Structure formats: C-alpha cells, structure tokens
C-alpha cells in the first residue's frame, strides 16, 4: 500500500522501486527538464535524476531506478521546474515496486516452517492404527 502525503510516498514496510511511468498532466504544453527523485532508507538518502522531454501530445515515458532504490522507507518527488510561470503537473502510473521483508518477519516465517516440518516428521514416525 502506498500512502500519499504532499508528494511523499510512504509505503509500509521498507520497499524497493524499480520503474515508474510519467506523463505530463496537460498534453498541450511542452515539458522538458530534469526530474529528481529522493529516497530515504536504512543506508541514508539516495537521489536519481531523469531527463524528461515531452512534446505536445506525447505519451507516457518509462524511467528505471538504479539499485540504490532497492531498500527505501520513503520516496519523494518534489515540485520541479516551471512552464510559463506555472509548476508542471505530472501523471504517474505503472509504478513497479516490491516490499522488503523485515528480519523479524523472515525469522517468524522460518520458525513456522520448522514447526510444520517437525509435525510432519512426528506423524511419519508414529505407526498408523491400520498397520497393527
């Protein structure tokens, strides 16, 4: 789940983002310039800038994030640039991301697998009623 709060996308728990599709909100205006994304995670703050060029009537452009965006706690896209004195508005779609499991979740999952394996082993060792 992604929660939007003033341009700040905050999925819970940690996540990795791989790609995003971006298009200008108003296709009649040409928009060109850098788009910078700022991510924060356990390893600090990371940034990546994409060069966006959209002519009137242009469709969606897909951008791919580098591996620095694999373990984030937040992703920010601050308002950038201007067209005729106005801040351009972008459409986002096809956001490809994955949730990063926390270490405690992995331990809990492994413990559950061990318990199930123990039950299975105990059941195989116990003689069945029909074989007597």
N, C-alpha and C positions, 0 to 999 in steps of 0.2 A: 504494500500500500504506500502511496506517495501522498504526503500532505503538503499543500502549497501555502506559503505564508510570505507575501510580499517578495516574490521572486526567489524564495529559498525553498528548495525541495528537500524534505526531510523524511526519507524512508526509515522505517524501524524494522529490524536492527541494521547493522552495517550492510552495505551493498556495494556492488561494482557496476559501473555503467560502461557500456561498450559502444553504443552508437545512438544517434538522435537524428531525426528528420526535421529540418527547419524550412519555413517558407515565410515570405512577408505577409502581413495581415491584409494589406491593401495592394492588390496586384497592379494597380495603375501607377504606383510610384516606384522608380528605380531605387534600389537599396544596395549599397556596396560598402564594405569595410570589415574590420576585424570583429569577431565575436569571441569574447573571453569567458570561459567557464572556470569557476573557482571551487575546488573541492577540499574538504577537510576530513581527516581521518586520523587513525592512531599514529601514523608516521608524519603528521604535520599537514601543512597546506600545500596543495598542488594546483597548478594552473595550466590551461591549454587554450591557445588562441587559434581560431579557424578564420580563414579569409572567405567572407561571404559576398557573392555577387549575384544579384537578382535583377534582371531586366523586367520591364512591364510585361505581365502575362506569364512570368516564369513559374515553373512548378517547384516542387519540393527538392531540396538538396540534402543529401545524407552526409553526416560527418562521423568519423570514427575516433574514439578516445584512445589514448595510449595506455599502457599497463599501469601507469601511476594512479589511474582512476579505478583500480580493482578492489580497493578496500576503503570505502568512504563512510562517513557518518552524516555528511551534508553536501549538497551541490548547489552552487549559487550562480545565477546568470544576471548580473546587474544590468540596468538600463544603459545602453551604449549608443553613441552617435546621434546624429540628427539629420532629418531630411526636410528641407525648407523650414528650419527652426523647430521642427517637431521631433520628438523621440519616436523612432520607428517601433512598430508593434510586430512581433513575430508569432507565428504559429508553430507549435511543437507537436510532433507525432512520432509514432513508431519508436518509442524510447526502449532500447534493449538494455535490460539490467538483470542482475541476479542478486539474491540475498546471500550474504556471507554468514555462515553459521558461527555462533559464538562457541568458544571452547567448552563451556558448561553444557551446551546442547549436544556436542559431539560425545562427551563423557556419558551423559544420560542415555543417548542412543546406544552406545557401546555396551553399557550396563544392561539395558533391555535385551540386546542380542545375546549376551552371556546367560542371562536368566532363561531365555527361551531355549538356548542350546542345552542348558542343564536339565530342564524339564524333558526335553526330547531324549536325552541320554538316559535319564532315570526311567522313563517309560519303556525304552528298549531293553533295559536290564531286567525289569520286573517280568516274571513269567505270566503269560496270559492264563485266564481261567480255562479256556478251551483246550490248552495243551496238556492239562493234567490228566 
